[in-house]
Amino acid sequence: MKPVVEALTEQVNAALEQNDYQWALELSDQVKWLDGGNRKRAREVKIGALRGLAEREYNAPNRNYYLCYAKELESGALSEVWF
């Protein structure tokens, strides 16, 4: 049986490959809180997933939310709690 971190990381990568951004976003939050989780990779996935969701969004305020959140994560403006 694979360790939980490896299994979740594989699921995150699979979700991104399938453009299932909402699921990748959910899983990245789970990975970041696990002991041994790759927090840097989880942050990158979260940023990519937010940008992917923004591309699909027609509602301007929602699109703005996704893009602003991704930008804040990239800039490091958010504390580790929010990431």
C-alpha positions in Angstrom: 0.0 0.0 0.0 1.3 3.4 -0.9 1.8 6.1 1.7 -1.0 8.7 1.8 1.2 11.5 0.7 2.2 9.7 -2.5 -1.3 8.6 -3.3 -2.7 12.1 -2.9 0.1 13.6 -4.9 -0.6 11.1 -7.7 -4.3 12.1 -7.6 -3.5 15.8 -7.7 -1.3 15.2 -10.8 -4.0 13.1 -12.4 -6.6 15.8 -11.7 -4.4 18.5 -13.3 -3.8 16.3 -16.4 -7.6 15.9 -16.8 -8.1 19.6 -16.3 -10.2 18.8 -13.2 -9.2 22.0 -11.5 -11.7 22.0 -8.7 -10.6 18.6 -7.6 -6.9 19.5 -7.9 -7.6 22.6 -5.7 -9.3 20.4 -3.1 -6.6 17.9 -3.0 -3.8 20.5 -2.8 -5.3 21.7 0.4 -5.2 18.1 1.8 -1.6 17.6 0.7 -0.3 20.7 2.3 -1.5 19.7 5.8 0.0 16.2 5.7 3.3 15.4 7.4 5.8 14.9 4.6 3.6 16.7 2.0 5.3 18.8 -0.6 4.0 22.2 0.4 5.8 24.0 -2.5 4.2 21.6 -5.1 0.8 22.0 -3.4 1.1 25.8 -3.7 2.0 25.5 -7.4 -0.9 23.2 -8.0 -3.2 25.5 -6.2 -2.1 28.5 -8.3 -2.4 26.5 -11.5 -5.9 25.2 -10.5 -7.1 28.7 -9.6 -5.9 30.0 -13.0 -7.5 27.1 -14.8 -10.8 27.8 -13.0 -10.5 31.5 -13.9 -10.1 30.5 -17.6 -13.4 28.7 -17.6 -15.3 31.3 -15.5 -17.8 33.6 -17.3 -18.8 35.5 -14.2 -16.5 38.5 -13.8 -16.4 38.7 -10.0 -15.7 34.9 -9.7 -13.0 35.1 -12.3 -11.4 38.1 -10.5 -11.5 36.1 -7.2 -9.7 33.2 -8.7 -7.0 35.4 -10.4 -6.5 37.5 -7.3 -6.1 34.5 -5.0 -3.6 33.0 -7.4 -1.7 36.2 -7.6 -1.6 36.5 -3.8 -0.3 33.0 -3.5 2.4 33.7 -6.0 3.5 36.9 -4.3 3.7 35.3 -0.9 1.2 37.9 0.5 -0.8 35.2 2.2 0.3 33.6 5.4 0.9 29.8 5.5 -2.5 29.4 7.2 -4.3 30.6 4.1 -2.2 28.7 1.8 
